[in-house]
Amino acid sequence: MSDNLCLANAQLVMPDRVVTGSVTIEQGVISEITEGDHVPTGSVDCAGDYILPGLVELHTDNIERHIEPRPEVDWPHLPALIAHDSELASTGITTVFDAMRVGSIHSGKGRYIDYARKLADELLSARAAGYFKISHFLHLRAEICSETLLEELATFGPEDRVGIVSLMDHTPGQRQFSDLSALKTYVAKKRGMTDADFVAHVESLRGLQQRFGEKHEAGAVIEAARLGAALASHDDTTAQHVEKSSENGVAFAEFPTTFEAAEACRTRNIAVMMGAPNLIRGGSHSGNVAAEDLAKADLLEIVSSDYVPSALLLSAFHLANVWDDLPRAVATVTRNPAMAVGLDDRGILNVGLRGDVLRVRRMGQTPVLRGVWSQGNKVG
C-alpha cells in the first residue's frame, strides 16, 4: 500500500453529484476529500480529469480465455492468471469475481471436465504471494445441467473467498438459447461439432437436466449459503423463472433475456445485471433483450464486462449519455455491484473506504484511462 497519494484539481464523481476537488489516500484508504481546485505541494494535478471509484466486476469469462486461449489449448495457469490480473487492472477494474464453472460432464459430446478447484487453489496461492495488482474473489458458476455439480461445490469452503454462486441452466431450447440455431452457431464454432454431434449434444444436455436439474438447483442454493456467497440467477426469461429465483434467495439476476423477466425482477427487489458488450453493441449477440432498452425503462442497475473487460468503463460513460446522469451511470459499475455482494468497503468515493480510484479523461464520447490505483498503489 502507498504511504500517501493526493489527486487534486479533479472532477470527483461522488454518489449523487460531480464536484471539483481532491482525494487523498493514505495507507491504502481514502483519508480526505476536499472540494476546490487547489493543488497542494506534492499532489498530482489532474487538470480537470474525472476521479471515480475503481470498477467492480461480478461476472467475467476473461480468466477462462487466458487459461484456454483456443479450444482444447491448456495454457500454463500461473502466467495466465497474472496476465488476466494485469489486463483487468489496465481497464480500470480493481475488484473482480473470477467466474469458474463447477459441474462437469464426462460423457457424450461437448464434455466439460472439473477444473475449478485446482484453478482456485492456484489463484488463491498467487494472491497470497502478492502476485496480483487488484482484488480477486471467486464466482462459482453452478451448472445445473451437469453430472457432478454438488460434488464439486463440496470441495470449496468459507475460506476460499467465494463471493458469488450463480445458478446456470444451459439446457438447450430455453433461457439464453431458446433459439437452437443460435446455440448451434455458438457451439459449432467453439467446439467444431458436426450436425450429428450437435443433435447428440442437445439430447445429452436435456437428459442431464431431467435427471439432475431439480436436485442440483436445490443443492447449489444450500451450498451458496454454506459458503457465505451471494446467490445469482442466470438468463431468467419468464416471470416464473424470476419467481423461482426469488424463492431461492437470489440477490441479483445476470442477463435476464426479456423485458418480462427484468420487470419481474424489479417487483421482487432483485437487481438486474446486463452485459457491457450488449450495451455497447446495441443488442444481444443471442438475440435477447437489449441492455439499453432496459436502461431506458429504468430496469438496469448493474453492468458486467462479460467477455470484454475494457467495455465496463465504456459502458458507464455510455449510460451517462442515456440517462444524462454520470453518478448514476458510474454506480452501475462501482457502488451497485459492490452492494449486491455485500462489499461495503469500496464502490464510492468516501473517507474510510479502500483507495481504489481511477483517473479518466473524456476524448469526445470515449473515456480514456489516465491512471488506476488499487489501495493507493498505481497499477495502471
Long-range contacts (C-beta under 8 A, 24 or more apart in sequence): 1-27, 1-28, 1-355, 1-375, 1-376, 1-377, 2-27, 2-28, 2-355, 2-373, 2-375, 2-376, 2-377, 2-378, 3-27, 4-42, 5-44, 5-355, 5-373, 5-376, 6-40, 6-42, 6-43, 6-44, 7-43, 7-44, 7-46, 7-51, 7-357, 7-359, 8-37, 8-38, 8-39, 8-40, 8-43, 8-44, 8-45, 8-46, 9-37, 9-38, 9-39, 9-45, 9-46, 9-47, 9-48, 10-46, 10-48, 10-49, 10-50, 10-51, 10-359, 11-48, 11-49, 11-50, 11-51, 12-50, 12-51, 12-52, 12-349, 13-50, 13-51, 13-52, 13-53, 13-326, 13-327, 13-330, 13-349, 14-327, 14-348, 14-349, 15-327, 15-331, 15-335, 15-348, 15-349, 16-327, 17-327, 18-50, 18-326, 18-327, 20-48, 23-51, 23-349, 23-357, 25-355, 25-357, 25-373, 25-375, 25-376, 26-376, 27-376, 28-354, 28-355, 28-375, 28-376, 28-377, 29-352, 29-353, 29-354, 29-355, 29-375, 29-376, 30-349, 30-350, 30-351, 30-352, 30-353, 30-354, 30-355, 30-357, 31-351, 32-351, 33-349, 33-350, 33-351, 44-371, 46-359, 46-370, 49-359, 49-360, 49-361, 49-370, 50-358, 50-359, 50-360, 50-361, 50-362, 50-367, 51-349, 51-357, 51-358, 51-359, 51-360, 52-330, 52-334, 52-349, 52-357, 52-358, 52-360, 53-330, 53-334, 53-335, 53-346, 53-347, 53-348, 53-349, 53-356, 53-357, 53-358, 54-92, 54-93, 54-94, 54-95, 54-134, 54-334, 54-346, 54-354, 54-356, 54-357, 54-358, 54-372, 54-373, 54-374, 55-91, 55-92, 55-93, 55-94, 55-95, 55-312, 55-313, 55-316, 55-333, 55-334, 55-358, 56-93, 56-94, 56-95, 56-333, 56-334, 56-337, 56-338, 56-343, 56-346, 56-347, 57-88, 57-93, 57-95, 57-96, 57-97, 57-304, 57-305, 57-309, 57-312, 57-333, 57-337, 58-97, 58-139, 58-164, 58-232, 58-252, 58-254, 58-273, 58-302, 58-304, 58-337, 58-340, 58-341, 59-97, 59-99, 59-139, 59-164, 59-166, 59-232, 59-254, 59-273, 59-304, 59-306, 60-88, 60-96, 60-97, 60-98, 60-99, 60-304, 60-305, 60-306, 60-307, 60-309, 61-99, 61-306, 61-307, 62-87, 62-88, 62-305, 62-307, 62-309, 63-98, 63-99, 63-100, 63-119, 64-99, 64-100, 64-101, 65-307, 67-115, 67-119, 71-190, 71-191, 71-192, 77-118, 77-119, 77-122, 78-122, 78-126, 78-131, 81-122, 81-123, 81-126, 81-131, 81-132, 82-126, 82-131, 82-132, 85-131, 85-132, 85-133, 85-134, 85-136, 86-133, 87-309, 88-134, 88-309, 89-133, 89-134, 89-372, 89-374, 89-379, 89-380, 90-369, 90-372, 90-380, 91-305, 91-309, 91-310, 91-312, 91-313, 91-369, 91-380, 92-312, 92-313, 92-358, 92-360, 92-369, 92-372, 92-380, 93-134, 93-305, 93-309, 93-312, 94-134, 94-135, 94-346, 94-356, 94-358, 94-372, 94-373, 94-374, 94-379, 95-134, 95-135, 95-137, 95-338, 95-343, 95-346, 95-356, 96-134, 96-135, 96-136, 96-137, 97-137, 97-138, 97-139, 97-163, 97-164, 97-341, 98-123, 98-136, 98-137, 98-138, 98-139, 99-139, 99-141, 99-166, 100-138, 100-139, 100-140, 100-141, 101-141, 101-143, 101-168, 102-140, 102-141, 102-142, 102-143, 102-149, 102-152, 102-153, 103-141, 103-142, 103-143, 103-144, 103-145, 103-146, 103-147, 103-148, 103-149, 103-152, 103-168, 103-216, 104-146, 104-147, 104-148, 104-152, 105-146, 105-147, 105-204, 105-208, 106-147, 106-148, 107-147, 107-204, 108-200, 108-201, 108-204, 109-191, 109-193, 109-197, 109-198, 109-200, 109-201, 109-204, 110-187, 110-191, 110-193, 110-197, 110-201, 110-204, 110-205, 112-143, 112-146, 114-148, 114-152, 116-140, 116-152, 117-152, 117-155, 117-156, 120-156, 120-160, 124-160, 124-161, 133-374, 133-377, 133-379, 133-380, 134-374, 134-379, 135-356, 135-374, 136-161, 137-161, 137-162, 137-163, 137-164, 137-341, 138-162, 138-163, 138-164, 139-163, 139-164, 139-165, 139-166, 140-164, 140-165, 140-166, 140-227, 140-229, 141-166, 141-168, 141-234, 142-166, 142-167, 142-168, 142-216, 142-220, 142-223, 142-224, 143-168, 143-170, 144-168, 144-169, 144-171, 144-209, 144-212, 144-213, 144-216, 144-217, 144-220, 145-169, 145-170, 145-171, 145-205, 145-208, 145-209, 145-212, 145-213, 146-208, 146-212, 146-216, 147-208, 147-212, 149-212, 149-216, 149-219, 149-220, 150-215, 150-216, 150-219, 150-220, 150-223, 153-219, 153-220, 153-223, 154-223, 156-223, 156-227, 157-227, 158-226, 158-227, 158-228, 160-227, 162-227, 162-228, 162-229, 163-229, 163-230, 163-341, 164-229, 164-230, 164-231, 164-232, 164-341, 165-220, 165-223, 165-224, 165-227, 165-229, 165-230, 165-231, 165-232, 166-231, 166-232, 166-233, 166-234, 166-254, 167-217, 167-220, 167-221, 167-231, 167-232, 167-233, 167-234, 167-245, 167-248, 167-250, 168-234, 168-235, 169-209, 169-213, 169-217, 169-234, 169-235, 170-205, 171-205, 171-206, 171-208, 171-209, 171-213, 172-201, 172-202, 172-205, 172-206, 173-202, 173-206, 174-237, 175-234, 175-235, 175-236, 175-237, 175-241, 175-257, 176-234, 176-235, 176-255, 176-257, 176-286, 176-288, 177-286, 178-237, 178-257, 179-286, 179-287, 182-286, 182-287, 186-286, 217-248, 221-248, 221-249, 225-249, 230-340, 230-341, 230-342, 232-273, 233-270, 236-261, 236-264, 236-265, 237-261, 238-264, 239-264, 242-268, 242-270, 243-268, 245-270, 246-270, 251-340, 251-341, 252-301, 252-302, 252-340, 254-304, 255-288, 255-306, 256-289, 257-284, 257-286, 257-288, 257-289, 258-288, 258-289, 259-289, 259-293, 259-294, 259-297, 259-299, 262-289, 262-294, 262-297, 262-299, 262-300, 263-299, 265-299, 266-299, 271-301, 271-302, 271-336, 271-340, 272-299, 272-300, 272-301, 272-302, 273-301, 273-302, 273-303, 273-304, 273-337, 273-340, 274-300, 274-302, 274-303, 274-304, 275-303, 275-304, 275-305, 275-306, 275-307, 276-303, 276-304, 276-305, 276-306, 276-308, 276-311, 276-312, 276-314, 276-315, 277-305, 277-306, 277-307, 277-308, 277-311, 278-306, 279-303, 279-311, 279-315, 279-318, 279-319, 280-308, 280-311, 280-314, 280-315, 280-318, 292-322, 295-319, 295-322, 295-323, 296-322, 300-332, 301-332, 301-336, 302-332, 302-333, 302-336, 302-337, 302-340, 303-332, 303-333, 304-337, 313-358, 313-360, 313-367, 313-369, 314-366, 314-367, 316-367, 317-362, 317-365, 317-366, 317-367, 318-365, 321-365
